[in-house]
């Protein structure tokens, strides 16, 4: 029996890169094998191709969306401290970078098993949709990993920047030795997979659950994001159009309806936010994660929070291009939680659920539900790309759609003139500093940005992206893409800045922008990220 036609379930549960746990598993040959030789088996295997550990926590706490409320706040965890200060993570657990690494390579292995099984079956035409889904899964696993564990894609440095091991096939050896390829090579393979996948995926194959698969809209939105990250602006626009249409009004989140839901707090609202019946959720995923607790109405993790200072000076209640408003002006509302050792300003993004393994003993797993691709994010991807193409009026149409759908009150529409005024003579005329924060942070991007209108428009759209993707981790990738430098702050009990950690500022192309790969795979011989 050929390895590439066999699902080794025990290998799926272990690392593919020579980890000690893998060695223990592979001291005995697995007997738990299943032939992957029918459409039904292919479809079942594809369900294991969606990683059950998410990048959300690693990325969000690495970003500039959180402040440190100091050592006197007892609601902390070592991993949050390490991520916040861009230190190598030593902890193990469901949200940890090592778990994200393992889960995504496990998903990639499942996708490769499907692809090779289909090839041995002659790639039957009635299974082309499954081939497309497998290609999209393989692309997404590599995309998550390369963006978390490597520098951002750069046309100047991508060919030499250390990427991740690219896994394009099922390992033919029990203890494969994999080398890290360049960021560019990883991206080239992602694009190759996705450009084929988008022609093959078929929503009719998913029955009643298309939102939990790489459906047509999600695959196009994924391609749009990939090309945005690569600086291929017109391609980003093209695939965003394919995902949501020229006028996405009918696909946007029903925010006013969402605001009427019977809830007691942000955690309850997040359940409705992540409903599969919501058109704006192009795709949904679940993960073993505490993210819904960290950014829910709980004390958990409150030492490191998106709190009042950031919200009032940089995000929701700051001086935006459409004005300065209270939390209640947004629809649904922005939630403010304050008390002793608690300062959280939150929006509904990640659902918290508890999966009981023993209801009597009340034990189980904390899980999160989230949408990795939404209509709004795809629309803002298009808006950003349009700004790089100097098509400002088209970009403003998308930006104003977002604003009008997100505000409870009537606000003036943004224009080129109003954005320029906001960024040059108005509230955002000064660049952010840690002690004098504003919504405008200096760009140090590797790609060309024209001073004046283009830069000002980019500041506006990135602010909107920051609000829309709050708590989701995508802000970290925007920080990396634009080379935004970050100084960590420690706040006092009254929410003002006590200290600024200038000595550890995260600078442009700082090696800490790439999270360190797991220590197990380093011990097995894989080259670590420089420090």
C-alpha positions as CSV (number, residue, x, y, z in Angstrom):
1,X,0.0,0.0,0.0
2,X,1.5,3.3,-1.0
3,X,2.0,6.0,1.6
4,X,0.4,8.7,-0.5
5,X,-2.8,6.7,-0.8
6,X,-3.1,6.0,2.9
7,X,-4.2,8.2,5.8
8,X,-1.9,7.6,8.7
9,X,-4.1,9.1,11.4
10,X,-1.3,8.8,14.0
11,X,1.0,10.8,11.9
12,X,-1.7,13.5,11.4
13,X,-1.5,14.0,15.2
14,X,2.2,14.5,15.3
15,X,4.7,17.0,14.0
16,X,6.1,16.6,10.5
17,X,9.4,18.0,11.3
18,X,11.3,15.6,13.4
19,X,9.8,16.7,16.8
20,X,10.5,14.4,19.8
21,X,6.8,13.7,20.0
22,X,6.9,12.5,16.4
23,X,9.9,10.2,17.2
24,X,8.0,8.6,20.0
25,X,4.9,8.0,17.8
26,X,7.0,6.6,15.0
27,X,8.9,4.1,17.1
28,X,5.9,1.9,16.2
29,X,4.4,1.7,12.7
30,X,0.8,2.9,12.7
31,X,-1.9,0.3,12.0
32,X,-4.8,2.7,12.0
33,X,-5.0,3.2,8.3
34,X,-7.8,4.0,6.0
35,X,-7.9,3.8,2.2
36,X,-8.8,7.2,0.7
37,X,-10.4,5.8,-2.5
38,X,-13.9,7.2,-2.8
39,X,-15.6,10.6,-3.0
40,X,-17.2,10.1,0.4
41,X,-13.9,9.3,2.1
42,X,-12.3,12.3,0.3
43,X,-14.9,14.6,1.6
44,X,-14.6,13.3,5.1
45,X,-10.9,13.7,5.1
46,X,-11.2,17.3,3.9
47,X,-13.1,18.2,7.1
48,X,-9.8,17.6,8.9
49,X,-8.1,20.0,6.6
50,X,-9.3,23.1,8.7
51,X,-6.8,23.8,11.5
52,X,-8.3,23.6,14.9
53,X,-5.8,26.0,16.5
54,X,-5.9,29.6,15.4
55,X,-3.4,32.5,14.9
56,X,-5.8,35.0,16.5
57,X,-4.2,35.3,19.9
58,X,-0.6,35.2,18.7
59,X,-1.2,37.9,16.1
60,X,-3.6,40.2,18.2
61,X,-1.3,40.4,21.3
62,X,1.7,41.0,19.0
63,X,-0.1,44.0,17.4
64,X,-0.5,47.6,18.6
65,X,-4.2,46.9,19.6
66,X,-3.3,46.3,23.2
67,X,-1.6,48.1,26.1
68,X,0.0,46.7,29.3
69,X,-1.9,47.7,32.5
70,X,1.0,46.8,34.7
71,X,2.2,44.1,37.1
72,X,-0.3,45.1,39.7
73,X,-3.0,43.7,37.5
74,X,-3.1,40.0,38.4
75,X,-5.2,38.9,35.3
76,X,-2.3,37.9,33.2
77,X,-0.6,34.9,31.6
78,X,3.1,34.4,30.8
79,X,2.3,33.8,27.1
80,X,0.5,37.2,26.9
81,X,3.5,38.9,28.3
82,X,5.8,37.1,25.8
83,X,3.7,37.9,22.8
84,X,3.1,41.5,23.9
85,X,6.9,42.1,24.2
86,X,7.7,40.0,21.1
87,X,9.7,37.5,23.1
88,X,10.0,33.8,22.1
89,X,7.0,32.0,23.5
90,X,8.0,29.2,25.8
91,X,4.4,28.1,26.8
92,X,2.4,25.2,25.4
93,X,-1.3,25.2,24.9
94,X,-4.1,25.5,22.4
95,X,-3.5,29.2,21.5
96,X,0.3,29.0,21.4
97,X,2.4,29.5,18.2
98,X,3.6,25.9,18.4
99,X,0.0,24.6,18.3
100,X,-0.8,26.9,15.4
101,X,2.3,25.5,13.6
102,X,1.3,21.9,14.2
103,X,-2.4,22.4,13.4
104,X,-1.7,24.0,10.0
105,X,0.8,21.4,8.9
106,X,-1.7,18.8,10.0
107,X,-4.3,20.5,7.8
108,X,-1.8,20.7,4.9
109,X,-1.0,17.0,5.3
110,X,-4.7,16.2,5.0
111,X,-5.0,18.3,1.9
112,X,-2.0,16.7,0.3
113,X,-3.4,13.2,1.1
114,X,-6.5,14.2,-0.7
115,X,-4.7,15.6,-3.7
116,X,-2.4,12.6,-4.1
117,X,-5.3,10.2,-3.7
118,X,-7.3,12.0,-6.3
119,X,-4.3,11.9,-8.6
120,X,-4.0,8.1,-8.2
121,X,-7.7,7.8,-9.0
122,X,-7.1,9.8,-12.2
123,X,-8.5,13.1,-11.0
124,X,-12.1,12.1,-11.8
125,X,-14.2,15.0,-13.1
126,X,-16.9,14.5,-10.5
127,X,-14.3,15.2,-7.8
128,X,-12.8,18.4,-9.2
129,X,-14.5,20.5,-6.5
130,X,-12.8,18.4,-3.8
131,X,-9.5,19.0,-5.6
132,X,-10.2,22.7,-5.5
133,X,-11.0,22.7,-1.8
134,X,-7.8,20.7,-1.0
135,X,-5.7,23.2,-3.0
136,X,-7.3,26.1,-1.1
137,X,-6.7,24.4,2.3
138,X,-3.1,23.8,1.4
139,X,-2.6,27.4,0.4
140,X,-4.3,28.7,3.5
141,X,-2.2,26.6,5.9
142,X,1.0,27.9,4.3
143,X,-0.4,31.5,4.2
144,X,-1.1,31.5,7.9
145,X,2.3,30.0,8.7
146,X,4.4,32.2,6.5
147,X,2.7,35.4,7.7
148,X,3.1,34.4,11.4
149,X,6.6,32.9,11.4
150,X,8.3,35.0,8.7
151,X,8.7,38.5,7.6
152,X,6.0,40.0,5.5
153,X,6.2,39.4,1.7
154,X,8.4,42.1,0.1
155,X,9.3,42.4,-3.6
156,X,12.7,43.7,-2.3
157,X,13.5,41.0,0.2
158,X,11.0,38.1,-0.4
159,X,13.5,36.1,-2.4
160,X,16.0,36.0,0.4
161,X,13.8,36.3,3.5
162,X,13.6,33.0,5.4
163,X,10.1,31.5,4.9
164,X,8.8,28.2,6.2
165,X,9.1,24.6,5.0
166,X,6.8,24.3,2.0
167,X,5.0,20.9,2.0
168,X,3.7,20.2,-1.5
169,X,3.3,16.4,-1.1
170,X,2.7,13.7,1.5
171,X,6.1,12.8,3.1
172,X,7.5,9.6,1.7
173,X,9.7,9.0,4.7
174,X,8.7,8.5,8.3
175,X,11.0,11.2,9.6
176,X,11.2,13.8,6.7
177,X,13.9,16.4,6.9
178,X,12.4,19.7,5.6
179,X,14.2,23.0,4.9
180,X,12.8,26.5,5.0
181,X,12.3,28.1,1.6
182,X,12.0,31.8,0.9
183,X,9.0,33.9,1.6
184,X,8.6,34.4,-2.2
185,X,8.7,30.7,-2.9
186,X,6.0,30.1,-0.4
187,X,3.8,32.8,-1.9
188,X,4.4,31.6,-5.4
189,X,3.1,28.2,-4.5
190,X,0.1,29.7,-2.6
191,X,-0.9,31.7,-5.7
192,X,-0.4,28.7,-8.0
193,X,-2.7,26.6,-5.8
194,X,-5.4,29.3,-5.4
195,X,-5.5,30.2,-9.1
196,X,-6.4,26.6,-9.8
197,X,-8.7,26.2,-6.8
198,X,-10.8,29.2,-7.6
199,X,-11.8,27.6,-10.9
200,X,-12.8,24.3,-9.2
201,X,-14.6,25.0,-5.9
202,X,-18.3,24.4,-6.1
203,X,-20.7,25.5,-3.4
204,X,-23.2,22.8,-4.4
205,X,-20.9,20.2,-3.0
206,X,-21.2,21.5,0.5
207,X,-24.8,20.8,1.1
208,X,-26.2,22.8,4.1
209,X,-22.7,23.9,5.4
210,X,-20.9,25.9,2.7
211,X,-19.8,28.5,5.3
212,X,-17.5,25.9,6.9
213,X,-15.6,25.2,3.7
214,X,-13.6,27.2,1.1
215,X,-16.6,28.2,-0.9
216,X,-16.5,30.3,-4.0
217,X,-16.8,33.7,-2.3
218,X,-14.2,32.8,0.5
219,X,-11.7,31.5,-2.0
220,X,-11.9,34.7,-4.1
221,X,-11.6,36.8,-0.9
222,X,-8.6,34.8,0.1
223,X,-7.0,35.4,-3.3
224,X,-7.7,39.1,-3.0
225,X,-6.0,39.2,0.4
226,X,-3.0,37.3,-0.9
227,X,-2.5,39.7,-3.8
228,X,-3.0,42.7,-1.5
229,X,-0.2,41.4,0.7
230,X,1.9,40.9,-2.4
231,X,1.3,44.5,-3.6
232,X,-0.5,43.2,-6.8
233,X,-3.1,45.9,-6.5
234,X,-5.2,45.3,-9.7
235,X,-5.4,41.5,-9.0
236,X,-6.6,42.3,-5.4
237,X,-9.4,44.4,-6.9
238,X,-10.3,41.8,-9.5
239,X,-10.7,39.0,-6.9
240,X,-12.4,41.2,-4.4
241,X,-15.0,42.0,-7.1
242,X,-15.4,38.3,-7.7
243,X,-15.9,37.6,-4.0
244,X,-18.5,40.4,-3.2
245,X,-19.5,42.1,-6.5
246,X,-19.1,45.7,-7.5
247,X,-21.8,46.8,-5.0
248,X,-21.6,44.5,-2.0
249,X,-24.4,46.3,-0.1
250,X,-26.5,43.1,-0.1
251,X,-23.7,41.1,1.4
252,X,-22.8,43.4,4.2
253,X,-23.5,42.7,7.8
254,X,-27.0,43.4,9.0
255,X,-25.6,45.6,11.8
256,X,-28.9,47.3,12.7
257,X,-30.6,43.9,13.0
258,X,-27.6,42.6,15.0
259,X,-28.0,45.5,17.4
260,X,-31.5,44.4,18.3
261,X,-30.5,40.9,19.5
262,X,-31.4,40.0,23.1
263,X,-28.0,40.1,24.8
264,X,-26.3,40.9,28.1
265,X,-22.9,41.8,26.7
266,X,-20.3,41.6,23.9
267,X,-19.8,37.8,24.4
268,X,-23.5,37.1,23.7
269,X,-23.5,39.4,20.7
270,X,-20.5,37.6,19.2
271,X,-22.6,34.5,18.8
272,X,-25.0,36.3,16.6
273,X,-22.1,38.0,14.8
274,X,-20.7,34.6,13.7
275,X,-24.0,33.2,12.6
276,X,-23.9,31.0,9.5
277,X,-27.0,32.8,8.2
278,X,-25.2,36.1,8.1
279,X,-24.3,36.9,4.5
280,X,-21.2,38.9,5.5
281,X,-19.6,35.8,6.9
282,X,-18.0,34.3,3.8
283,X,-16.5,31.5,5.8
284,X,-16.6,30.3,9.4
285,X,-14.0,28.4,11.5
286,X,-13.8,27.0,15.0
287,X,-10.7,26.6,17.1
288,X,-9.6,25.6,20.5
289,X,-9.0,29.0,21.9
290,X,-9.3,31.5,24.8
291,X,-9.7,34.4,22.3
292,X,-13.4,34.9,23.1
293,X,-12.5,35.2,26.8
294,X,-9.6,37.6,26.3
295,X,-11.8,39.9,24.2
296,X,-15.1,39.1,26.0
297,X,-16.7,40.5,29.1
298,X,-14.4,38.7,31.5
299,X,-11.4,39.6,33.6
300,X,-9.4,36.9,31.8
301,X,-6.2,38.4,30.4
302,X,-7.2,42.0,31.3
303,X,-3.6,43.1,32.0
304,X,-3.2,43.3,28.3
305,X,-6.2,44.9,26.8
306,X,-7.7,47.1,24.1
307,X,-8.8,49.8,26.6
308,X,-9.9,53.3,27.0
309,X,-6.7,55.0,26.0
310,X,-6.3,53.2,22.7
311,X,-10.0,53.5,21.9
312,X,-10.2,57.2,22.6
313,X,-7.0,58.2,20.8
314,X,-6.5,55.6,18.1
315,X,-9.5,53.6,17.3
316,X,-13.3,53.7,17.8
317,X,-13.7,56.9,19.9
318,X,-10.8,58.7,18.4
319,X,-10.8,61.5,15.9
320,X,-11.7,59.6,12.8
321,X,-12.0,61.0,9.2
322,X,-15.8,61.1,9.8
323,X,-15.7,62.7,13.3
324,X,-15.3,61.8,16.9
325,X,-18.1,59.8,18.5
326,X,-19.0,57.9,21.7
327,X,-19.1,54.1,21.8
328,X,-22.9,54.2,21.5
329,X,-22.7,55.9,18.1
330,X,-21.6,52.6,16.5
331,X,-24.0,49.9,15.4
332,X,-23.9,47.5,17.0
333,X,-22.5,49.4,19.9
334,X,-18.9,49.3,21.2
335,X,-18.8,47.8,24.7
336,X,-16.9,49.5,27.5
337,X,-16.0,47.5,30.6
338,X,-14.3,49.3,33.5
339,X,-13.5,48.4,37.1
340,X,-10.6,47.4,39.4
341,X,-8.0,45.8,37.1
342,X,-10.5,46.0,34.2
343,X,-10.4,48.4,31.2
344,X,-11.7,46.7,28.1
345,X,-13.2,48.4,25.0
346,X,-14.6,45.6,22.9
347,X,-16.6,44.7,19.8
348,X,-18.3,41.5,18.9
349,X,-15.9,39.5,16.7
350,X,-14.9,36.1,18.3
351,X,-17.5,33.9,19.9
352,X,-16.7,32.0,23.1
353,X,-18.1,28.6,23.6
354,X,-17.4,25.7,26.0
355,X,-17.3,22.2,24.7
356,X,-18.1,19.8,27.6
357,X,-16.2,16.5,27.5
358,X,-17.7,15.5,30.8
359,X,-20.9,17.5,31.7
360,X,-21.1,16.0,35.2
361,X,-17.5,17.0,36.1
362,X,-17.9,20.3,34.2
363,X,-14.7,19.8,32.2
364,X,-14.0,20.3,28.6
365,X,-12.5,22.7,26.1
366,X,-12.7,26.4,25.5
367,X,-13.5,27.1,21.8
368,X,-13.8,30.1,19.5
369,X,-15.9,30.7,16.4
370,X,-14.8,33.3,14.0
371,X,-15.0,34.4,10.4
372,X,-11.6,34.4,8.6
373,X,-13.1,36.0,5.5
374,X,-15.9,38.6,5.6
375,X,-17.6,40.8,3.0
376,X,-16.4,43.9,4.8
377,X,-12.8,42.8,5.0
378,X,-12.8,41.9,1.3
379,X,-14.4,45.3,0.5
380,X,-11.7,47.1,2.5
381,X,-9.0,45.0,0.7
382,X,-10.4,46.4,-2.5
383,X,-10.5,49.9,-1.2
384,X,-6.9,49.8,-0.1
385,X,-5.8,48.4,-3.4
386,X,-7.8,51.1,-5.3
387,X,-6.0,53.8,-3.3
388,X,-2.7,52.3,-4.5
389,X,-4.0,52.6,-8.0
390,X,-5.0,56.2,-7.4
391,X,-8.7,55.4,-7.9
392,X,-9.7,57.4,-4.9
393,X,-13.4,57.9,-5.6
394,X,-14.0,54.2,-6.0
395,X,-12.1,53.5,-2.8
396,X,-14.2,56.1,-1.0
397,X,-17.4,54.5,-2.2
398,X,-16.3,51.3,-0.3
399,X,-15.1,53.2,2.7
400,X,-18.3,55.2,3.0
401,X,-20.3,52.0,2.7
402,X,-18.5,50.6,5.7
403,X,-19.0,53.8,7.7
404,X,-22.7,54.2,6.9
405,X,-23.3,50.6,7.9
406,X,-21.3,50.9,11.1
407,X,-22.6,54.1,12.6
408,X,-25.9,54.5,14.5
409,X,-25.9,58.3,13.8
410,X,-25.7,60.1,10.5
411,X,-22.2,61.2,9.7
412,X,-20.7,63.1,6.8
413,X,-19.4,61.0,4.0
414,X,-15.7,61.1,3.5
415,X,-14.3,62.8,0.4
416,X,-10.7,63.3,-0.8
417,X,-10.8,66.8,0.5
418,X,-12.1,65.8,4.0
419,X,-9.6,63.0,4.3
420,X,-6.8,65.3,3.3
421,X,-8.0,67.9,5.8
422,X,-8.2,65.3,8.6
423,X,-4.7,64.1,7.9
424,X,-2.9,67.4,7.3
425,X,-4.6,70.2,9.3
426,X,-7.1,68.3,11.4
427,X,-7.0,65.9,14.3
428,X,-4.6,63.5,12.6
429,X,-2.1,66.1,11.4
430,X,0.5,64.7,13.7
431,X,2.0,61.2,13.6
432,X,1.4,59.0,16.6
433,X,3.8,58.9,19.5
434,X,3.4,56.8,22.6
435,X,2.6,59.7,24.8
436,X,0.7,61.8,22.3
437,X,-1.3,59.2,20.4
438,X,-3.3,59.8,17.2
439,X,-4.9,57.5,14.7
440,X,-2.1,58.2,12.2
441,X,1.1,56.0,12.4
442,X,4.1,56.6,10.2
443,X,4.6,54.2,7.3
444,X,7.9,52.5,6.6
445,X,6.7,50.3,3.8
446,X,8.9,48.5,1.2
447,X,6.5,49.6,-1.5
448,X,6.0,53.1,-2.9
449,X,3.6,55.5,-1.3
450,X,3.1,59.0,-2.6
451,X,3.1,61.8,-0.1
452,X,-0.1,63.7,0.2
453,X,-3.4,62.3,-0.9
454,X,-2.4,58.7,-1.4
455,X,-0.7,58.5,2.0
456,X,-3.6,60.3,3.7
457,X,-6.2,58.0,2.1
458,X,-4.1,54.9,3.2
459,X,-4.1,56.2,6.8
460,X,-7.9,56.5,6.6
461,X,-8.5,53.0,5.1
462,X,-6.1,51.3,7.5
463,X,-7.9,52.9,10.4
464,X,-11.2,51.4,9.1
465,X,-9.5,48.1,8.6
466,X,-8.2,48.3,12.2
467,X,-11.7,48.8,13.5
468,X,-13.3,46.1,11.3
469,X,-10.7,43.5,12.1
470,X,-10.3,44.3,15.9
471,X,-9.5,41.3,18.1
472,X,-9.0,39.1,14.9
473,X,-5.2,39.4,14.6
474,X,-5.2,41.0,11.1
475,X,-3.9,44.3,12.4
476,X,-0.6,42.6,13.2
477,X,-0.2,41.8,9.5
478,X,-1.0,45.4,8.6
479,X,1.7,46.6,11.0
480,X,4.1,44.2,9.3
481,X,3.0,45.2,5.8
482,X,3.5,48.9,6.4
483,X,6.5,48.7,8.6
484,X,4.7,50.5,11.4
485,X,7.0,50.8,14.4
486,X,5.6,50.0,17.8
487,X,6.7,51.1,21.3
488,X,5.1,49.3,24.2
489,X,3.5,51.3,26.9
490,X,2.7,50.5,30.6
491,X,-0.4,52.3,31.8
492,X,-1.1,53.4,35.4
493,X,-4.3,52.5,37.3
494,X,-6.0,55.6,35.9
495,X,-5.4,54.5,32.3
496,X,-2.7,57.1,31.6
497,X,0.8,56.4,30.3
498,X,3.2,55.5,33.1
499,X,6.2,54.3,31.1
500,X,7.2,53.9,27.5
501,X,9.6,51.1,26.6
502,X,11.6,52.9,23.9
503,X,14.6,50.6,24.2
504,X,12.6,47.6,22.9
505,X,10.8,49.4,20.1
506,X,9.7,47.2,17.3
507,X,11.4,48.7,14.3
508,X,11.1,48.3,10.5
509,X,12.3,44.8,9.5
510,X,12.9,44.0,13.1
511,X,13.6,40.2,13.3
512,X,11.0,40.0,16.0
513,X,8.3,40.7,13.4
514,X,8.6,37.0,12.6
515,X,7.5,34.8,15.6
516,X,10.0,32.2,16.5
517,X,9.3,28.8,15.2
518,X,8.6,26.1,17.8
519,X,11.6,25.0,19.9
520,X,11.0,21.4,19.2
521,X,11.5,21.8,15.4
522,X,14.6,24.0,16.1
523,X,16.0,21.1,18.3
524,X,15.3,18.8,15.4
525,X,17.5,20.9,13.1
526,X,15.2,23.4,11.4
527,X,16.9,26.8,11.1
528,X,15.4,29.3,13.7
529,X,14.4,32.9,13.0
530,X,17.3,35.3,13.8
531,X,17.1,37.3,17.0
